[in-house]
Amino acid sequence: NAGVTQTPKFQVLKTGQSMTLQCAQDMNHNSMYWYRQDPGMGLRLIYYSASEGTTDKGEVPNGYNVSRLNKREFSLRLESAAPSQTSVYFCASQQGALYNEQFFGPGTRLTVL
Amino acid sequence: GENVEQHPSTLSVQEGDSAVIKCTYSDSASNYFPWYKQELGKRPQLIIDIRSNVGEKKDQRIAVTLNKTAKHFSLHITETQPEDSAVYFCAASEGWGGGNKLTFGTGTQLKVEL
């Protein structure tokens, strides 16, 4: 099993450009999450999804959109990138129940110039 | 919403010594408290967790304690080894029907010196 995979690993954008970060999991998990990690600020939840077709906002959703394409895939889209969105983005998945471990992907390092 | 504070931000210990990292949370509804370890350039990985109906949990050299009244929880690592060097994050969770919305602390950089 590959677990949680993310593409791309690295990306550089110019202000105003758009892009989609891809995430997929092969553990048959119901719940998926997107976090961003900034120096000195820990990880912050952007969006999460309990199942295909359902998504909800987390702590810092502004400037992002998400799509739960199917049970395996959960994408994060930046419509008009801003320098404040320079960060490391982590996707995570969890078997949908309280107290189960969230498994993280390897991350995408995004720089917006 | 939930707010999690974590201290210290950096911690340096000698190999074989113990390390303690402390976190406080604000929302009394939080009921799940995981700890993640993140090595440089890698993904966070769960090392131990505790639920709100338990006061202490141990797994070999790692233990976590929870004081619900005071809203704080701590990670204890005994007999530290160089491979324990990493950033450690605490988190508190508001459970929902499908899982856990984690609010993370700001991390502790642990350095174990030979």
Contacts between the chains, C-beta under 8 A, distances in Angstrom:
chain1	res1	chain2	res2	distance
A	30	B	98	6.1
A	30	B	99	7.6
A	31	B	98	4.6
A	31	B	99	3.9
A	33	B	99	7.9
A	33	B	102	7.9
A	40	B	9	7.9
A	40	B	106	6.0
A	40	B	107	7.7
A	41	B	106	6.0
A	42	B	4	7.9
A	42	B	6	7.7
A	42	B	89	5.8
A	42	B	104	3.7
A	42	B	105	5.7
A	42	B	106	4.7
A	42	B	107	5.5
A	43	B	44	7.0
A	43	B	89	6.9
A	43	B	102	7.5
A	43	B	104	4.6
A	44	B	104	7.2
A	45	B	101	5.9
A	45	B	102	6.6
A	45	B	103	7.5
A	48	B	98	7.9
A	48	B	99	7.5
A	48	B	101	6.5
A	50	B	96	7.6
A	50	B	97	6.6
A	50	B	98	3.2
A	50	B	99	7.1
A	51	B	98	7.1
A	58	B	101	6.6
A	59	B	1	6.7
A	59	B	103	7.2
A	90	B	43	6.5
A	90	B	44	7.2
A	94	B	99	4.5
A	94	B	100	6.9
A	95	B	99	8.0
A	96	B	97	7.8
A	96	B	98	4.4
A	96	B	99	5.4
A	97	B	99	6.9
A	98	B	31	7.6
A	98	B	32	6.5
A	98	B	95	4.4
A	98	B	99	7.1
A	98	B	100	6.4
A	99	B	32	5.4
A	99	B	49	7.2
A	99	B	51	5.9
A	99	B	95	7.8
A	99	B	100	7.3
A	100	B	99	6.8
A	100	B	100	7.7
A	101	B	34	7.5
A	101	B	46	4.8
A	101	B	49	7.5
A	102	B	34	7.7
A	102	B	46	7.3
A	102	B	99	7.5
A	102	B	100	6.9
A	102	B	102	6.8
A	104	B	43	4.2
A	104	B	44	5.1
A	104	B	45	7.2
A	105	B	43	6.4
A	106	B	42	7.6
A	106	B	43	5.4
A	107	B	43	6.0
